[in-house]
Amino acid sequence: MAAGKSTLARKLAEKNSAILLVEDEWLSQLFPDEIATMSDYIKYVPRLQKVLISHVNSLLSHGVSVVMDFPANTVDQRQWFRGLFEAANVAHTLHYLDISNEVCKQQLRERSRGKPKGSAFTTEAEFEAITKYFQPPSNNEGFNMLIHTHRAC
């Protein structure tokens, strides 16, 4: 959270003439005003993923590059991505932003300035609640991984 994932995703999509899929945009359009808590998010994300599987597979199978601005914070989340590129039998890159929590919190504060109180995931408490589940990707997961150690923006 607040590591620069969305900024990096936009840059990668532009550089590679790829389709950019942004989880937050899909969720806000499909489930407006229904995601207010982490429990809501956990409820609706699998529904979105189920819908996207065939869509992303079709794009990839037709040679279209896809950049996904979706979290891959846990082994289970990354396995969903694995299923996408393996089903289409295409190459992939997992971009891992190895950014300290302190830098992320600073970026979160900057990003949250001016947002209305109650906006989604804007406080350090929410940051802590979300990042406690983070599992860094490991080499034994078998991804082609590119590690970024600087701010993406």
C-alpha positions in Angstrom: 0.0 0.0 0.0 1.3 3.4 -1.1 4.5 2.0 -2.5 4.0 3.4 -5.9 2.2 0.4 -7.6 -0.3 2.5 -9.6 2.3 4.9 -10.8 4.6 2.1 -11.9 1.7 0.3 -13.6 0.7 3.4 -15.6 4.3 3.8 -16.7 4.7 0.2 -17.7 1.4 0.2 -19.7 2.4 3.3 -21.5 6.0 2.2 -22.2 4.8 -1.3 -23.5 1.6 -0.1 -25.3 -0.3 -2.5 -22.9 -3.8 -2.6 -21.7 -3.9 -1.3 -18.1 -6.4 -2.9 -15.7 -6.8 -1.2 -12.4 -8.5 -3.1 -9.6 -9.8 0.1 -7.8 -11.5 1.3 -11.0 -13.2 -2.0 -11.7 -14.4 -2.3 -8.1 -15.7 1.3 -7.9 -17.6 0.8 -11.1 -19.0 -2.6 -10.4 -19.7 -2.2 -6.7 -20.2 1.6 -6.1 -20.7 2.5 -2.5 -20.5 -1.2 -1.4 -16.8 -1.3 -0.4 -16.3 0.7 2.8 -14.3 -1.8 4.9 -11.7 -4.5 4.5 -14.4 -7.1 4.9 -16.3 -5.6 2.0 -13.1 -5.6 -0.1 -12.5 -9.3 0.8 -16.1 -10.1 -0.2 -16.1 -8.4 -3.6 -12.6 -9.0 -4.9 -13.2 -12.7 -5.7 -16.3 -11.7 -7.7 -14.1 -9.3 -9.8 -11.4 -11.9 -10.2 -13.9 -14.5 -11.5 -15.2 -12.0 -14.1 -11.7 -11.0 -15.2 -10.2 -14.5 -15.7 -11.7 -15.1 -19.2 -11.3 -11.4 -20.2 -7.6 -11.3 -19.3 -7.0 -14.8 -20.8 -8.6 -13.7 -24.1 -6.4 -10.6 -24.2 -3.2 -12.5 -23.5 -4.1 -15.3 -25.9 -4.4 -12.7 -28.6 -1.0 -11.3 -28.0 -2.1 -8.2 -26.1 0.2 -7.2 -23.3 -1.6 -6.5 -20.0 -0.5 -4.6 -17.0 -2.5 -5.3 -13.9 -2.6 -2.7 -11.1 -3.8 -5.2 -8.6 -2.3 -6.2 -5.2 -0.1 -9.3 -5.1 0.6 -9.0 -1.4 0.1 -12.6 -0.4 1.1 -16.0 -1.9 -2.6 -16.7 -2.6 -3.1 -13.4 -4.5 0.0 -14.2 -6.5 -1.3 -17.6 -7.4 -4.3 -16.0 -9.0 -1.9 -14.1 -11.3 0.0 -17.3 -12.0 -3.2 -18.9 -13.2 -3.8 -16.1 -15.6 -0.5 -16.3 -17.5 -0.2 -20.0 -17.3 -3.7 -20.5 -18.8 -2.7 -18.2 -21.7 0.8 -19.7 -21.9 2.5 -16.3 -22.0 5.6 -14.7 -20.5 5.1 -12.6 -17.4 7.0 -10.3 -15.0 6.1 -9.7 -11.4 7.2 -6.3 -10.4 8.0 -6.2 -6.7 8.2 -2.8 -5.1 10.6 -3.4 -2.1 9.9 -0.1 -0.4 10.2 0.5 3.3 7.0 1.0 5.4 8.3 4.4 6.4 8.5 5.5 2.8 5.1 4.1 2.1 3.6 5.9 5.1 5.1 9.2 3.9 3.6 8.6 0.4 0.3 7.7 2.0 0.2 11.0 3.9 1.1 12.9 0.7 -1.5 11.0 -1.3 -4.2 11.5 1.4 -3.8 15.2 1.7 -7.0 16.9 0.5 -9.0 13.7 0.4 -12.3 13.8 2.3 -12.3 12.2 5.7 -13.5 8.6 5.3 -11.9 8.1 1.9 -10.8 4.5 1.3 -7.6 3.4 2.9 -6.0 6.7 3.8 -4.8 6.4 7.4 -1.7 4.9 9.0 -3.9 2.6 11.0 -5.5 1.2 7.8 -2.0 0.9 6.4 -0.9 -1.2 9.4 -4.1 -3.3 9.3 -3.5 -4.1 5.6 0.3 -4.5 5.6 0.4 -7.0 8.5 -0.8 -9.6 6.0 2.0 -8.8 3.5 4.1 -11.8 2.4 7.1 -10.8 0.2 7.4 -12.8 -2.9 10.1 -15.5 -2.8 12.1 -17.1 -5.6 10.6 -20.5 -4.9 7.2 -19.1 -6.1 8.7 -19.3 -9.6 7.9 -15.8 -10.9 10.0 -13.8 -13.3 10.5 -11.1 -10.8 11.8 -7.6 -11.2 12.6 -5.8 -7.9 12.2 -2.1 -7.6 13.8 -0.4 -4.6 13.1 3.2 -5.4 9.9 5.2 -5.5 8.0 4.6 -8.7 6.9 8.2 -9.0 
